[in-house]
Amino acid sequence: MTKKNEKISPGSRDETDIVINELERACDGLVFVSETDSAIVPFASIEIQSIDRDSIIRLCKADPSTSVEVVEESAFFQKLTEQKEWFGPREVARADRFSKLRQILLTRLTGIKVFRVGTVRIEIILAGNDKSGRVAGIRMSAVET
């Protein structure tokens, strides 16, 4: 379901490589928890040029009639970065890593949107444009029943 780097054309590869490398380091070992755990995978794509519903459906190779919900980036990261008083060291470290990941995304990408594609088995795509204009970001899966 979640694929690592889509094809990247040579034209703006340097900027895209920098973004992907930074995201790979931030995502290494980081897990998105739902009813199943999912790796968080950076991506860059030449298959889509805009960040809209139809492009994200194509990126996910989903049926055009699939449900797509757009979520505010800040709302998406709220639960992932918020630290509760009952957190132990592991939970605090995970929240800190999500905060750092968010900061990288906000620094490296513009026009960020978060898409939730599907209903029970959900593909989550967080996409923006890097400095070269290429669509890049992170993707993960969730199961919600």
Long-range contacts (C-beta under 8 A, 24 or more apart in sequence): 1-121, 1-123, 1-141, 2-38, 2-39, 2-41, 2-123, 2-139, 2-140, 2-141, 3-41, 3-43, 3-139, 4-41, 4-42, 4-43, 5-42, 5-43, 5-44, 6-43, 6-44, 6-45, 6-46, 6-47, 6-59, 7-45, 7-46, 7-47, 8-44, 8-45, 8-46, 8-134, 9-46, 11-132, 12-130, 12-132, 12-133, 12-134, 14-132, 15-130, 15-131, 15-132, 15-134, 16-44, 16-130, 16-132, 16-134, 16-136, 18-108, 19-44, 19-108, 19-109, 19-130, 19-136, 20-44, 20-136, 22-104, 22-108, 23-101, 23-104, 23-105, 23-108, 23-136, 23-137, 23-138, 26-97, 26-100, 26-101, 26-104, 27-101, 27-138, 30-94, 30-97, 30-98, 30-101, 32-80, 32-124, 32-140, 32-141, 32-142, 34-122, 34-141, 34-142, 34-143, 34-144, 35-142, 35-143, 35-144, 35-145, 36-141, 36-142, 36-143, 38-140, 38-141, 38-142, 39-140, 40-101, 40-138, 40-139, 40-140, 41-138, 41-139, 41-140, 42-136, 42-137, 42-138, 43-136, 43-137, 43-138, 43-139, 44-130, 44-134, 44-135, 44-136, 45-134, 45-135, 45-136, 46-134, 48-135, 49-135, 50-135, 51-111, 51-113, 51-127, 51-128, 51-129, 51-135, 53-115, 55-135, 56-115, 56-117, 56-125, 56-127, 57-117, 59-125, 59-127, 60-117, 60-123, 60-125, 62-117, 62-118, 62-123, 66-117, 66-118, 67-117, 67-118, 67-119, 68-115, 68-116, 68-117, 69-115, 69-116, 70-113, 70-114, 70-115, 70-116, 71-114, 71-115, 71-116, 72-114, 73-102, 73-105, 73-106, 73-112, 73-113, 73-114, 73-126, 76-114, 76-124, 76-126, 77-102, 101-138, 105-137, 105-138, 108-136, 109-136, 109-137, 112-137, 116-142, 119-144, 120-144, 120-145
